[in-house]
Amino acid sequence: MNYLPGTASLIEEIDKKLLVVLRDGRTLIGYLRSIDQFANLVLHQTIERIHVGKKYGDMPRGIFIIRGENVVLLGEIDMEKEENTTLTQVSIDEILELQQEEQLAQQQKEEVRKKAMKERGLASHADAIHDDFF
C-alpha cells in the first residue's frame, strides 16, 4: 500500500461503505462515490443513523453531498461487526420520537443549569458562543 498525502488517501476508499460523522452531530452511512481536493464527499445509498440510548433508526437519504469542512470523522464500515451489534433497530417514527424526548430532556436540564448559575451570580455566555460556532 502506497502512502498518499492529504485527501488523495481517500481514493482508496472509493466504492466502500463508510460512516461519516458531521460537525452538527449527524451520522451518515453510505458508499463513497467521489471526492475532490477539498475533501468534499459524495455518498450514494446514504442513510442517516440516529442513536438514542441502545436503540437506533436508519432514515434513507439517497445521494448525499458533504462539504469537506463539515466532516469530523470518516471510517470504513466493517460489515461483520455491523451485523453483530448489541443495539436494537427501531422504526423511523419511534427513533424520531425518542430523539425528540431526549432533546426536550436536555433542554430542561440546560434550563435548570442556567437558573442555578444565575442564582449564584454567574453569567452564562454559552448561548452567544454556541451561536457563533455554527
N, C-alpha and C positions, 0 to 999 in steps of 0.2 A: 504494500500500500504506500503510495507516494504522498508526501505532505503537500497540501495545497493551502496557501495563505488566505486569510480572511474569508469572505463569503464564497470564494471558489471551492472551499471544502464542502459546501452544501451540495455540490454537483453529485457527489457520491450518494446523496440521499434522495435523488430524483426517483420517482415511482415507488417509494417506500411509504409505509403508513407511519405518520408522525403525530406526536402530541405537541401542541403549541400552547403555552400559557401566555396570555396577553397582559399588558400593563394594567388594564382595567379589571383583571382578575378572572376573565373568562378562560375556559379550557376548550380548545378545539382539537379535533382528531380528524385527519384526512390524509389523502395521498398527495405528496408533493409533486406538482407538475412543472413548475417553473420558478426560477429565481433570477434576480439581477444583481448588479454591483452594489446596490443599496440594501441588500438582504430583504427586499420585498418578496413575498411568497405568494404563490397561487396554489391553493389546496382544492382537491377535487373529491367529491363524495364526502363532504365535510359534515361532521356532527358537532354540536356544542354539548359538552357533557357538564351537567350541573350536579354538584355533590352537596348533600345535606346529611350530616352525620354518617351513618353506614349505608345510606341509600344514594342512588344516582339515577338520573334520567338522561336520555340522549335525544336532542332536538335536531332533526335534519336541517342542514343549512345549504347544501349543494356546493356550488363553486364559491370559494371564499378568497378574496384578495386581501392580503395583510401587509400593511406598511411596515417595513423592517424595524423602524424605531419603536414599534409597539410590542415587539417580541421580547419576552422576559426569559423564556425557557423553551427549548426545542429539543426533542429527542425521539428516537425511533421506538415504535411500539413493539414489544415482544409478544407475539401472538399467543404463545403458550401461557404466559403469565396473565394475559388479559382474560383468557377463558377461565382461569382458576382463581378468580378474585373472591375475596370474602365480602365484598359489597353486594347489596341487593338492588337489582334493577327494578324501577317502578315506572309507571306511565308518565307521560309528559305533564298531564294535568296534575297528577299527585306531586311530582317533584317541584312544579312551579308553585303550588300551594304551600308546600313545606319551605321553599325558599322565601316566599313572602312572609310566612310566620317567623322564620329565622331573622329576616331583615327588620321586622317590626320589633322583635325582642331586642335586637341590637340597638335600634333607635331608642327604645325605652331605657335601656341600660345606659346609653350615652347621655340621655336627659338627666338621669339620676346623678351621673358623674359630674355633669356641668353644674347642677344645682348644688352639690356638695362642695365643689370648688368655689362657687360664688359665695356660699355661706362662710367659707374660710378666708374670703378676701382675695382669692386668686383669680386672675383673669385668664380666660381660655381664648387663645388666638388660633386654635386648631382649625376652625372653620375657614378663616381667611387663608391660612397656609394651604389647606386642602383644596380650596377653590383655585388657587394659583397653580397648584401642581398639575391639574388636568386642564 
